């Protein structure tokens, strides 16, 4: 099976490295990084870190590339990530190296868990959420849609839609 990566930047190159011999080529709007996205065919993974941009790009590919489809559900867990088998996750989720997700968590679409993120049990994460490196999310917390959690934050309370939180304990900016 051969899989293309959309996005030829650092995040995309990381995904290509994980795919190894299954990787075929990059597609990118920047011609120095890959073939034009309009030429995309077959199965692909989105190699873009920002969840909102990844969401917009998936919608664009669905409109403009009728012969392309995401590999599986478009989600990927980097080597060294650990996910409990009971978690439920959406489409185009990226779980980076060293991240852990404990039991009974629900993760929405287009979520990025950066390296070293720890999500304790029974956490619900909305859509288009970006959790920065080393952040910790306490059990039984709900994180809304379109949330950004800063690197190293300790999330001990629910986070509403659209919030950006940082610090220990995490507080809204």
N, C-alpha and C positions, 0 to 999 in steps of 0.2 A: 504494500500500500504506500502510495506517495502523497505527501501532504505539503501544500504550499503555506507560506507564512505571509500575511498581509501586514506590512510595516517592517522596514529594513533598518530601524534604529536599534538601540541597545537591547530593549525588551524583546524585539523580534529576533535578534541574533541569539539571545538566550534560549528562546523557544526552539529555534533551528538546531541549536546544539543538543537540546534534549531529544529532539526527533532523530538525530543522527542520520542513519542511512535511509530513513523514511522521508526526510526533508527533500523537496524538489527545487523550489526557488522562492525568491522574494517578489512581492508585488508592492509597489509604493507610488505615491504621487510624485515623489522626488526621483527623477530618472537615474540619478547616480546611485540610488539604493535598490532599484529593482524594476521589473517590467511594469507597465501601466496597469492600474487596478482594473480598468475597463476590459482588459484581456484575461482576467481571472476565470479559470474553469476548474472543475473538480473540487476536491475537498481542501479546506483551509482552516487555519487557526489564526486568530487576530493577535498580532504581536505588538499591541499598543497598550501601554501601562494605564493611562487615564481612563477610568470607567465610562465617563460621559462621552469621550471621543470614541471609545470602542463601541458604545451603543450607537452613536451616529454613523460610524463606519459600517456596522452590521446592517443597518437600515439602508444605507446607500448601496451596499453590495446586493442586498435583496432586490432593490429596484433595478440596478444597472447590469447585473451579471447573472443572467438566467441559468447559466450552466455551472454555477458555483454553489456549493453548500458547505456549511460548517462541518468539520470532522466531529462525529458524535454530536455533542451539544455545544461544542466550541470551548469547553472548559479544560483546564490543565492544572495539574499539581506538579510543581517542580520536584526534582529529587531531594530527599531530606524533609519534605513536608509530611505531616502525619494527620490523617483525617479519620475520625471514628466512623465505622461503617454505617452508623445510624443517621448520619447527617443527610439533609436534603439540600440540594443546591440547584441553582438556576442555570441559565445559559451564559456562556462566555465568562465564567468565573476563573480567576487566576489566583492560585494558592502557591505562594513563593517558598523558596528554600527555608527550612527551619520553622515554618509556620505550623501551628497545631490547632486543630479544631476538635473539641471534645464532643461528647454524646449529645444527641437530640437537638442539634443546632439546625436552623433553617437559614440558608443563604440565598438571597435574591439574585437577579440577573445582573451581569456586568460588574461584579464585585472584584476588587483587588485586595488581597491580603499580602502585604509586603513581607520581606524576609523577617523572621523572628517574631511575627505576630502570634499571640496566644489568645484563643477564643475558648472560654470555659463553657461548661454544659448549659443546655437549654437557652441559648442565645438566638435571637431572631435578628437578621441583618437584611435591610431593605435593598432596593435596586440602586445601581450606580453609586456604590459606596467605595471609598478609598481609605484603607486603614494603613497608616504609616508604619515603617519598620520599628519593631520592638514594642509596639503597643500591646496592652493587655485589656481584654474585655471580660469583666466578671460575669459569673453565671447569672442567669435569669434576667439579663438586660435585653432591651429591644432598641435597635438602631434603625432610624427612619430611612427614607429614600434620600438620595443626593447628599449624603453626609461625607465630610472629610474628617478623619481622626489623625491628629498629628503624631509624629514619631515619638515613641516612648510614653505616650499617654496611658493613663490608667483609667479606664472607663468603668465606673461603679454605679452609674445611674443611666436611665433611658436617655437616648439622644433623639430630639425631634427632627423631622424632615428638614433638609436644607442647612443644618447646622455644621459649623466647623468647631471642633473641640480640641484642646491641647492641655497638656500639663498633668500633674499628679496631685490630687485627682483631676480628671479631665473637666474643663470648664469651657463654655462657649466663648468664642472671640467676639 
